Amino acid sequence: MESIPTIKMTPVASTGSQIISGNQRMTILTDGLLRLETTRDGKFEDRASTFAINRELPSPRFDLTKRDNGSMEIVTDRLFIQWTGEAFGPTSLMVTLRRKGESLFPREK
């Protein structure tokens, strides 16, 4: 009988790549890839998924500026992120591509 190959899964991202505000977690996976999560019970999902079996990547370089009102700005090589620290939505989160200046969220129709 043939053995079934296994894949090493490391689904938990480095804590240095995670920014948590209340029940919201933003994980900066690469300088151009974010993972946004909301939890009701304070427990975030860290199991592997079909999309990502390995989130244990080297933490990308980013600058984080936190304001007294809870808002923050995050700058990676490719993104400029403005977040109020509140639930993710069209008025609380703005992500801009730094190279082209295109706003990714909220999407305007």
C-alpha positions in Angstrom: 0.0 0.0 0.0 1.4 3.4 -1.0 1.7 6.0 1.7 -0.1 9.3 1.3 2.3 12.2 1.2 1.8 14.8 3.9 2.4 18.5 3.7 3.8 20.5 6.6 1.3 23.1 7.6 2.2 26.2 9.5 -1.0 28.2 9.4 -0.3 30.7 12.2 1.3 33.9 11.0 4.1 35.5 13.0 2.9 37.8 15.8 5.1 40.5 14.4 2.9 40.5 11.3 -0.4 40.9 13.2 -2.1 44.1 14.2 -5.1 43.6 16.5 -7.7 46.2 17.5 -10.6 44.9 19.5 -12.3 42.1 17.6 -10.4 42.9 14.3 -7.1 41.4 13.2 -5.0 42.5 10.2 -2.1 40.3 9.2 0.5 41.7 6.9 1.5 38.5 5.0 3.7 40.2 2.4 4.2 43.8 1.4 1.2 43.6 -0.9 -1.0 40.9 0.8 -3.2 41.5 3.8 -5.5 39.2 5.7 -8.5 40.9 7.5 -10.5 39.0 10.1 -13.3 39.8 12.5 -14.3 37.7 15.5 -17.2 37.9 17.8 -15.8 35.9 20.6 -12.2 37.2 20.6 -10.8 34.0 19.0 -9.3 34.4 15.6 -9.2 31.6 13.0 -5.6 30.1 12.7 -6.3 26.8 11.1 -5.0 26.0 7.6 -7.3 26.7 4.7 -7.4 25.6 1.1 -5.9 29.0 0.3 -3.2 29.2 2.9 -1.5 26.2 4.6 1.5 28.3 5.4 1.2 31.7 6.9 4.4 31.4 8.9 6.3 33.8 6.5 9.0 36.2 7.4 7.4 39.3 8.7 7.6 41.9 6.0 9.0 45.3 6.7 6.3 47.9 7.6 6.0 51.1 9.6 3.1 51.4 12.0 2.0 54.7 13.4 -0.7 54.6 16.1 -2.7 57.7 17.0 -4.2 58.6 20.4 -7.7 58.1 19.0 -7.0 54.4 18.1 -6.5 55.0 14.4 -3.4 53.9 12.6 -1.4 54.2 9.5 0.6 51.2 8.1 3.1 51.6 5.3 4.7 48.7 3.4 6.8 48.9 0.3 3.6 48.5 -1.8 0.7 49.7 0.4 -0.4 52.7 2.4 -3.1 51.6 4.9 -5.3 53.9 6.9 -7.5 52.2 9.6 -9.6 53.7 12.3 -9.1 50.6 14.4 -12.9 49.9 14.2 -14.7 47.1 12.4 -13.5 46.7 8.8 -15.7 48.6 6.4 -15.9 51.3 3.8 -15.5 54.1 6.3 -12.9 52.5 8.6 -10.3 51.2 6.2 -8.6 52.6 3.2 -5.8 50.8 1.3 -3.9 52.6 -1.4 -1.4 51.1 -3.8 1.8 53.2 -3.4 3.1 52.7 -6.9 -0.1 53.7 -8.8 -2.0 55.6 -6.1 -5.1 53.4 -6.8 -7.5 53.0 -3.9 -8.4 49.4 -3.3 -11.0 49.7 -0.6 -13.7 51.0 -0.5 -14.4 50.1 -4.1 -16.5 52.7 -5.9 -19.0 51.5 -8.4 
